[in-house]
């Protein structure tokens, strides 16, 4: 499938006619029809209901139309951003971050970096720690904010802080009013584990903490996203463990209870390429250290 297939398909869907779409695209109708047939053959579905005087999208066609509009709109944004960077000699500085970091000092870090230098455009990508390492080595991002320590000779790492972990449970849970919940008691509860993949990740860190305490949580459900995990907990599926800063989300249907173990913590780790000595990166690292100290 090529970009022109999407452009041709969208034109036919928008115009409701091969003839009108061909005129808009400035091509002949037979080649346009062939391109649409090729697209349908590649997808293995019929996109249009063809009648002598009517042309309508099928259910699959309507879905593909809406999704393809999102794809091409995103591509247009990428093209516009690329041209803007080239025209203004602006540098792109990419940051990859784990979702839970957004409840701490990271939003302020992003705000300060976006205002630090008009010649630098700061881009953000949500990703877990392991993909951050690969993205750094490939040059897709310049700074990673994660929670797992990976040894890689190409990557420099800095632990900014160690954040306490808390147990999360429904507000009406029998343990919700405890001052602290013992690790063994927590391990006996149905447990919602996140993120499910890619591994290793924060989930493995949490499981490792339980193992070190001689316990094994009863995992009943896995989730890929933090908010999904919290939603499953609110639904009564089980309990989970999150960094303490997540309490700032102020969900009224959840209770956050400290864990009776000083070992249950999660680091916040900066990662960057060892060969990157740019002034903006050094500024970003220094700003992160300063904000983490005040968190």
C-alpha positions, 0 to 999 in steps of 0.5 A: 500500500502506498500513500497515493492509494490513500489519497485516491481512496479518500477522494473517491469517498469524499466525492462519492463518484469515480468520475468526480474524484478523477477530475479532482485528482487530474487523472483519468477514471480507468487508472483511478478505478484500478488503484482502488481495486488494488487497494481492496485486493490488498486489504481483502475487503470491499470498500465501496458498494457499487451501483449504476447510479450510486457509490457508497462506502461499506462498513469496512470502507467507512472505518478505513476512511476515518482511520486513513484521514487520521493517518494523512493528517498526522503525516501532514503535521510531520511534513509541516514540522520538518519544513519548519525545522529546516526553514528556521534552522531549529533543532529537534530535541526528543524526550521519551518518558514513562507515563507515571513520570508525568505526576511528578516534576517532569511536566515542569521540566518539559515546560522549562525546556520548551521555553529555554531556547527558541531555536530548539523544538522539544518533542515528546513521546510516551514510551517505556524504558526499554524502547527508550534505550533503542530510540536513544541509540537510533537518534529518535530521541535525545533524553529518556525518563524511565524507571528501569536501570539498563546497562548499555555501553552507548548510554549514560544513565543518572538516577535522579531520585527514588520514589516510594511506591504505594498500594492502590485499591478501590475506596471501599476495599477492606484495606483502604483505611489502613495506615500501612499495608504489609507486603504479605497482605498485599501479595495475597490480594488479586493483583493488576500488573502493568505494563504488560509489555514490552518486557523487562519493564516496571512490572518486573521491578515490582515483581522483583520487590515482592520476590525479595520480600519472599512473596509472590503477588496473585496476578489476575490481570495485566494492562499495558497502560497506567490509566487502564490499570487504575481503571481495572482497580476501580472496577474491583478486579484487584489491587496494584502498586504505583509510584506515590506521585500518581496520587496527584491524579486525585481519583475519587474512586481509589485509595492509596495506602503506603506499603510497610516496607522501605524497599518498595521504591521506584527510581526515576532515571535519566538516559542519554547517548554517551556521545551527546555533549550538546549544550541543550542536553547538559542544560536539560540534565541540570534542570532535571536534577534541580527539579528532582531535588525539590520534588 
